[in-house]
Amino acid sequence: MKTDEPISLESLDLAYLAYFAGMQFNRAVLDALHAAGHAEVRQSHGFVIQHLIAGPLLITELAQRMGVTQQAASKTVAEMESLGYLEAAPSKDARSRPVRLSRRGRALLTSGRKRREDLLAQCLKDVPGCDQDATRRTLVHCLEFFGGAEAVQGRRVREPQ
């Protein structure tokens, strides 16, 4: 096969198809968020947000959960604070600096969830006989089989390197 010939999508294995479809889906969600007034948001911000959904964290805790250095986490937190998505949380200890989602950060989270739901419904309405439950069971099985379920369940998915 020549390398400049198009690849038959039906010839790809399920894992690649799921990965590529997920990438494009996330791109569409990001485009929708940009159009909705969150022009500065990046996909990597979602990896920070997932850790702060349950509540404030110290930057050291955030870095540990993200699997990055404290300096890298501090840099991302500073950027997201400047964009209005994060804010300092009250602390009893003046030496600690927990961060949390701001009102704008929560609005981004809600908007992202809604856009994901809407885009998926739009996409799947054209698939006759689509069995989302069977597809979901297959992907859950793959996630468990390859050891990624615990990270997803604990909101500890790390940004790809």
NUMAR-651028 format. One record per atom (N, C-alpha, C): atom name; x, y, z; residue in three letters. Coordinates in steps of 0.05 Angstrom, whole numbers, plus 5000, padded with zeros to 4 digits. Example, Ala and Ser with C-alpha at 12.3 -4.5 7.8 and 13.67 -1.06 7.14 Angstrom:
BEGIN
N  5264  4886  5156  ALA .
CA  5246  4910  5156  ALA .
C  5264  4934  5156  ALA .
N  5257  4955  5142  SER .
CA  5273  4979  5143  SER .
C  5258  5001  5157  SER .
***
This chain:
BEGIN
N  5017  4976  5000  MET .
CA  5000  5000  5000  MET .
C  5018  5025  5000  MET .
N  5011  5044  4983  LYS .
CA  5025  5069  4983  LYS .
C  5018  5085  5007  LYS .
N  5037  5101  5017  THR .
CA  5032  5117  5041  THR .
C  5015  5141  5036  THR .
N  5012  5149  5010  ASP .
CA  4995  5172  5004  ASP .
C  4966  5164  4998  ASP .
N  4960  5138  4999  GLU .
CA  4933  5129  4994  GLU .
C  4917  5132  5020  GLU .
N  4891  5139  5018  PRO .
CA  4875  5141  5042  PRO .
C  4872  5114  5056  PRO .
N  4871  5115  5082  ILE .
CA  4867  5091  5098  ILE .
C  4837  5086  5099  ILE .
N  4829  5061  5096  SER .
CA  4801  5054  5100  SER .
C  4795  5055  5130  SER .
N  4776  5071  5138  LEU .
CA  4770  5074  5167  LEU .
C  4760  5047  5178  LEU .
N  4746  5032  5162  GLU .
CA  4735  5006  5171  GLU .
C  4758  4986  5176  GLU .
N  4782  4991  5165  SER .
CA  4804  4973  5170  SER .
C  4819  4978  5196  SER .
N  4813  5000  5209  LEU .
CA  4827  5007  5234  LEU .
C  4815  4990  5257  LEU .
N  4832  4984  5276  ASP .
CA  4822  4969  5299  ASP .
C  4805  4987  5317  ASP .
N  4789  4975  5334  LEU .
CA  4771  4990  5351  LEU .
C  4785  5010  5369  LEU .
N  4808  5003  5379  ALA .
CA  4823  5022  5397  ALA .
C  4830  5047  5382  ALA .
N  4841  5045  5358  TYR .
CA  4848  5069  5343  TYR .
C  4823  5085  5336  TYR .
N  4802  5071  5328  LEU .
CA  4777  5086  5321  LEU .
C  4767  5101  5345  LEU .
N  4766  5088  5369  ALA .
CA  4757  5101  5393  ALA .
C  4775  5125  5399  ALA .
N  4801  5122  5397  TYR .
CA  4820  5143  5403  TYR .
C  4816  5167  5384  TYR .
N  4816  5161  5358  PHE .
CA  4813  5183  5339  PHE .
C  4786  5197  5341  PHE .
N  4765  5181  5345  ALA .
CA  4738  5193  5348  ALA .
C  4737  5211  5373  ALA .
N  4750  5201  5395  GLY .
CA  4751  5217  5419  GLY .
C  4766  5243  5416  GLY .
N  4788  5241  5401  MET .
CA  4804  5266  5395  MET .
C  4787  5286  5380  MET .
N  4773  5277  5360  GLN .
CA  4756  5295  5344  GLN .
C  4733  5306  5360  GLN .
N  4721  5289  5376  PHE .
CA  4699  5297  5393  PHE .
C  4708  5319  5412  PHE .
N  4731  5315  5425  ASN .
CA  4742  5335  5444  ASN .
C  4748  5361  5429  ASN .
N  4758  5359  5405  ARG .
CA  4763  5383  5389  ARG .
C  4737  5398  5383  ARG .
N  4716  5384  5377  ALA .
CA  4690  5396  5372  ALA .
C  4679  5410  5397  ALA .
N  4682  5397  5420  VAL .
CA  4673  5408  5445  VAL .
C  4689  5434  5451  VAL .
N  4715  5433  5447  LEU .
CA  4732  5456  5452  LEU .
C  4724  5479  5433  LEU .
N  4719  5473  5408  ASP .
CA  4710  5494  5389  ASP .
C  4684  5506  5399  ASP .
N  4665  5490  5408  ALA .
CA  4640  5500  5418  ALA .
C  4643  5517  5443  ALA .
N  4662  5509  5461  LEU .
CA  4667  5525  5484  LEU .
C  4680  5552  5477  LEU .
N  4698  5552  5457  HIS .
CA  4710  5577  5447  HIS .
C  4688  5595  5437  HIS .
N  4670  5584  5421  ALA .
CA  4648  5601  5410  ALA .
C  4629  5611  5432  ALA .
N  4628  5597  5455  ALA .
CA  4610  5605  5476  ALA .
C  4622  5624  5496  ALA .
N  4646  5635  5489  GLY .
CA  4657  5655  5507  GLY .
C  4681  5646  5523  GLY .
N  4691  5622  5519  HIS .
CA  4714  5612  5533  HIS .
C  4737  5608  5513  HIS .
N  4744  5629  5499  ALA .
CA  4763  5628  5477  ALA .
C  4791  5619  5486  ALA .
N  4798  5623  5511  GLU .
CA  4825  5618  5520  GLU .
C  4828  5589  5531  GLU .
N  4806  5575  5535  VAL .
CA  4808  5549  5547  VAL .
C  4822  5529  5529  VAL .
N  4838  5512  5541  ARG .
CA  4853  5491  5526  ARG .
C  4845  5464  5538  ARG .
N  4849  5444  5522  GLN .
CA  4843  5417  5531  GLN .
C  4857  5410  5557  GLN .
N  4882  5419  5560  SER .
CA  4897  5413  5584  SER .
C  4884  5424  5609  SER .
N  4868  5445  5606  HIS .
CA  4855  5456  5630  HIS .
C  4835  5436  5642  HIS .
N  4824  5419  5625  GLY .
CA  4806  5399  5635  GLY .
C  4819  5380  5654  GLY .
N  4844  5375  5651  PHE .
CA  4859  5356  5669  PHE .
C  4862  5369  5697  PHE .
N  4863  5395  5698  VAL .
CA  4863  5409  5724  VAL .
C  4835  5410  5736  VAL .
N  4816  5416  5720  ILE .
CA  4788  5419  5729  ILE .
C  4779  5393  5742  ILE .
N  4785  5370  5729  GLN .
CA  4775  5344  5740  GLN .
C  4784  5340  5768  GLN .
N  4807  5350  5776  HIS .
CA  4817  5346  5803  HIS .
C  4804  5365  5823  HIS .
N  4793  5387  5813  LEU .
CA  4782  5407  5831  LEU .
C  4751  5406  5833  LEU .
N  4739  5388  5819  ILE .
CA  4710  5385  5820  ILE .
C  4700  5380  5848  ILE .
N  4714  5362  5862  ALA .
CA  4705  5355  5889  ALA .
C  4711  5376  5910  ALA .
N  4729  5394  5904  GLY .
CA  4736  5415  5923  GLY .
C  4764  5425  5920  GLY .
N  4772  5444  5937  PRO .
CA  4798  5457  5936  PRO .
C  4821  5437  5941  PRO .
N  4844  5442  5929  LEU .
CA  4868  5427  5934  LEU .
C  4892  5446  5936  LEU .
N  4911  5438  5952  LEU .
CA  4937  5452  5952  LEU .
C  4951  5446  5925  LEU .
N  4968  5464  5917  ILE .
CA  4982  5460  5892  ILE .
C  4999  5435  5893  ILE .
N  5010  5429  5916  THR .
CA  5026  5405  5918  THR .
C  5009  5380  5913  THR .
N  4985  5380  5924  GLU .
CA  4966  5358  5920  GLU .
C  4958  5356  5891  GLU .
N  4953  5379  5879  LEU .
CA  4945  5380  5851  LEU .
C  4967  5369  5833  LEU .
N  4991  5377  5838  ALA .
CA  5015  5367  5823  ALA .
C  5017  5337  5825  ALA .
N  5014  5327  5850  GLN .
CA  5017  5298  5854  GLN .
C  4995  5283  5838  GLN .
N  4970  5293  5839  ARG .
CA  4949  5280  5825  ARG .
C  4953  5281  5794  ARG .
N  4964  5303  5785  MET .
CA  4968  5307  5757  MET .
C  4993  5292  5747  MET .
N  5011  5284  5765  GLY .
CA  5035  5271  5758  GLY .
C  5055  5290  5745  GLY .
N  5055  5315  5755  VAL .
CA  5074  5335  5745  VAL .
C  5089  5348  5768  VAL .
N  5108  5364  5762  THR .
CA  5123  5379  5784  THR .
C  5105  5400  5796  THR .
N  5112  5409  5819  GLN .
CA  5098  5430  5833  GLN .
C  5100  5456  5816  GLN .
N  5123  5460  5803  GLN .
CA  5126  5484  5787  GLN .
C  5108  5483  5762  GLN .
N  5105  5460  5750  ALA .
CA  5087  5458  5727  ALA .
C  5058  5463  5735  ALA .
N  5050  5451  5758  ALA .
CA  5023  5455  5768  ALA .
C  5018  5485  5775  ALA .
N  5038  5497  5787  SER .
CA  5036  5526  5795  SER .
C  5032  5543  5770  SER .
N  5047  5537  5749  LYS .
CA  5045  5552  5724  LYS .
C  5017  5550  5712  LYS .
N  5006  5526  5711  THR .
CA  4980  5522  5700  THR .
C  4959  5535  5717  THR .
N  4961  5533  5743  VAL .
CA  4942  5546  5762  VAL .
C  4943  5576  5758  VAL .
N  4967  5588  5756  ALA .
CA  4969  5617  5752  ALA .
C  4956  5625  5726  ALA .
N  4960  5609  5705  GLU .
CA  4947  5616  5680  GLU .
C  4917  5615  5682  GLU .
N  4907  5594  5695  MET .
CA  4878  5590  5697  MET .
C  4865  5611  5716  MET .
N  4881  5619  5736  GLU .
CA  4871  5641  5753  GLU .
C  4869  5667  5738  GLU .
N  4889  5673  5721  SER .
CA  4889  5697  5705  SER .
C  4866  5697  5685  SER .
N  4857  5673  5677  LEU .
CA  4834  5671  5658  LEU .
C  4807  5671  5673  LEU .
N  4809  5670  5700  GLY .
CA  4785  5671  5716  GLY .
C  4772  5644  5722  GLY .
N  4785  5622  5716  TYR .
CA  4773  5595  5720  TYR .
C  4779  5584  5748  TYR .
N  4800  5594  5761  LEU .
CA  4808  5585  5787  LEU .
C  4811  5609  5805  LEU .
N  4809  5603  5831  GLU .
CA  4813  5624  5851  GLU .
C  4824  5611  5877  GLU .
N  4836  5628  5893  ALA .
CA  4847  5619  5919  ALA .
C  4823  5611  5936  ALA .
N  4825  5590  5951  ALA .
CA  4804  5581  5970  ALA .
C  4813  5590  5998  ALA .
N  4793  5595  6015  PRO .
CA  4800  5603  6042  PRO .
C  4816  5580  6056  PRO .
N  4834  5589  6073  SER .
CA  4851  5569  6087  SER .
C  4856  5579  6116  SER .
N  4856  5560  6134  LYS .
CA  4862  5566  6162  LYS .
C  4892  5571  6166  LYS .
N  4908  5560  6149  ASP .
CA  4937  5562  6150  ASP .
C  4946  5582  6129  ASP .
N  4957  5604  6138  ALA .
CA  4966  5625  6120  ALA .
C  4989  5616  6101  ALA .
N  5003  5595  6109  ARG .
CA  5025  5585  6093  ARG .
C  5015  5567  6069  ARG .
N  4990  5557  6071  SER .
CA  4980  5540  6050  SER .
C  4963  5557  6031  SER .
N  4962  5548  6006  ARG .
CA  4947  5563  5986  ARG .
C  4930  5543  5969  ARG .
N  4907  5535  5980  PRO .
CA  4890  5517  5964  PRO .
C  4877  5533  5942  PRO .
N  4871  5520  5920  VAL .
CA  4857  5532  5897  VAL .
C  4831  5517  5892  VAL .
N  4812  5530  5880  ARG .
CA  4786  5518  5874  ARG .
C  4776  5530  5848  ARG .
N  4755  5517  5838  LEU .
CA  4742  5528  5814  LEU .
C  4728  5554  5822  LEU .
N  4730  5574  5806  SER .
CA  4715  5599  5810  SER .
C  4687  5596  5798  SER .
N  4671  5616  5801  ARG .
CA  4645  5616  5788  ARG .
C  4647  5612  5758  ARG .
N  4667  5625  5746  ARG .
CA  4671  5622  5717  ARG .
C  4681  5594  5711  ARG .
N  4697  5582  5728  GLY .
CA  4706  5555  5724  GLY .
C  4683  5535  5726  GLY .
N  4665  5539  5745  ARG .
CA  4641  5521  5747  ARG .
C  4624  5525  5722  ARG .
N  4621  5550  5713  ALA .
CA  4605  5555  5688  ALA .
C  4618  5540  5664  ALA .
N  4644  5540  5663  LEU .
CA  4658  5526  5641  LEU .
C  4652  5496  5643  LEU .
N  4654  5485  5667  LEU .
CA  4648  5457  5672  LEU .
C  4620  5450  5663  LEU .
N  4600  5465  5671  THR .
CA  4572  5461  5664  THR .
C  4569  5463  5633  THR .
N  4580  5484  5622  SER .
CA  4578  5488  5593  SER .
C  4591  5465  5577  SER .
N  4614  5456  5587  GLY .
CA  4628  5434  5573  GLY .
C  4611  5408  5574  GLY .
N  4600  5403  5597  ARG .
CA  4583  5378  5600  ARG .
C  4559  5380  5581  ARG .
N  4546  5403  5580  LYS .
CA  4523  5406  5563  LYS .
C  4531  5404  5533  LYS .
N  4552  5416  5526  ARG .
CA  4561  5414  5498  ARG .
C  4569  5385  5490  ARG .
N  4581  5371  5508  ARG .
CA  4588  5343  5503  ARG .
C  4562  5327  5498  ARG .
N  4543  5331  5515  GLU .
CA  4517  5317  5513  GLU .
C  4504  5324  5486  GLU .
N  4503  5349  5480  ASP .
CA  4489  5358  5455  ASP .
C  4503  5348  5430  ASP .
N  4530  5350  5430  LEU .
CA  4545  5341  5406  LEU .
C  4543  5311  5402  LEU .
N  4543  5296  5424  LEU .
CA  4541  5267  5421  LEU .
C  4513  5259  5410  LEU .
N  4493  5272  5421  ALA .
CA  4465  5267  5411  ALA .
C  4463  5274  5382  ALA .
N  4474  5296  5374  GLN .
CA  4474  5304  5346  GLN .
C  4488  5284  5328  GLN .
N  4511  5275  5337  CYS .
CA  4527  5255  5322  CYS .
C  4512  5229  5319  CYS .
N  4501  5219  5341  LEU .
CA  4490  5192  5341  LEU .
C  4462  5190  5329  LEU .
N  4449  5212  5325  LYS .
CA  4422  5211  5313  LYS .
C  4422  5200  5285  LYS .
N  4445  5202  5272  ASP .
CA  4447  5192  5244  ASP .
C  4457  5164  5242  ASP .
N  4460  5150  5265  VAL .
CA  4470  5123  5265  VAL .
C  4447  5104  5270  VAL .
N  4437  5091  5249  PRO .
CA  4413  5073  5253  PRO .
C  4421  5050  5271  PRO .
N  4403  5044  5289  GLY .
CA  4407  5021  5307  GLY .
C  4430  5024  5326  GLY .
N  4439  5048  5331  CYS .
CA  4462  5052  5349  CYS .
C  4455  5043  5377  CYS .
N  4471  5025  5388  ASP .
CA  4467  5014  5415  ASP .
C  4489  5026  5433  ASP .
N  4483  5049  5444  GLN .
CA  4502  5063  5461  GLN .
C  4510  5047  5485  GLN .
N  4491  5032  5496  ASP .
CA  4497  5016  5520  ASP .
C  4518  4994  5513  ASP .
N  4514  4981  5491  ALA .
CA  4533  4960  5483  ALA .
C  4561  4972  5478  ALA .
N  4561  4994  5464  THR .
CA  4587  5008  5459  THR .
C  4600  5016  5485  THR .
N  4584  5027  5503  ARG .
CA  4595  5036  5529  ARG .
C  4606  5012  5544  ARG .
N  4591  4989  5544  ARG .
CA  4601  4965  5558  ARG .
C  4628  4956  5546  ARG .
N  4630  4957  5520  THR .
CA  4655  4948  5507  THR .
C  4678  4966  5515  THR .
N  4674  4992  5515  LEU .
CA  4695  5011  5522  LEU .
C  4702  5010  5552  LEU .
N  4682  5006  5569  VAL .
CA  4687  5002  5598  VAL .
C  4704  4977  5602  VAL .
N  4697  4955  5588  HIS .
CA  4712  4931  5591  HIS .
C  4742  4935  5582  HIS .
N  4746  4949  5560  CYS .
CA  4773  4955  5551  CYS .
C  4788  4972  5572  CYS .
N  4775  4992  5583  LEU .
CA  4787  5009  5603  LEU .
C  4795  4992  5627  LEU .
N  4778  4975  5636  GLU .
CA  4784  4958  5659  GLU .
C  4806  4938  5652  GLU .
N  4805  4926  5629  PHE .
CA  4824  4906  5621  PHE .
C  4852  4917  5620  PHE .
N  4854  4942  5610  PHE .
CA  4881  4955  5607  PHE .
C  4889  4972  5631  PHE .
N  4873  4971  5652  GLY .
CA  4882  4983  5678  GLY .
C  4876  5013  5680  GLY .
N  4858  5024  5665  GLY .
CA  4853  5053  5667  GLY .
C  4829  5061  5682  GLY .
N  4813  5041  5691  ALA .
CA  4787  5047  5704  ALA .
C  4790  5062  5730  ALA .
N  4810  5054  5746  GLU .
CA  4813  5066  5772  GLU .
C  4820  5096  5770  GLU .
N  4837  5103  5751  ALA .
CA  4845  5131  5747  ALA .
C  4820  5147  5739  ALA .
N  4804  5136  5721  VAL .
CA  4780  5151  5712  VAL .
C  4761  5154  5736  VAL .
N  4756  5132  5750  GLN .
CA  4737  5133  5772  GLN .
C  4746  5152  5794  GLN .
N  4772  5154  5799  GLY .
CA  4782  5172  5819  GLY .
C  4789  5200  5809  GLY .
N  4780  5206  5785  ARG .
CA  4786  5232  5772  ARG .
C  4816  5238  5774  ARG .
N  4832  5218  5766  ARG .
CA  4861  5221  5767  ARG .
C  4874  5215  5740  ARG .
N  4859  5221  5719  VAL .
CA  4870  5216  5692  VAL .
C  4891  5238  5687  VAL .
N  4914  5228  5678  ARG .
CA  4936  5247  5672  ARG .
C  4936  5255  5643  ARG .
N  4945  5279  5639  GLU .
CA  4947  5290  5611  GLU .
C  4967  5273  5596  GLU .
N  4961  5265  5571  PRO .
CA  4980  5250  5555  PRO .
C  5006  5265  5551  PRO .
N  5028  5250  5552  GLN .
CA  5055  5262  5548  GLN .
C  5063  5261  5520  GLN .
***
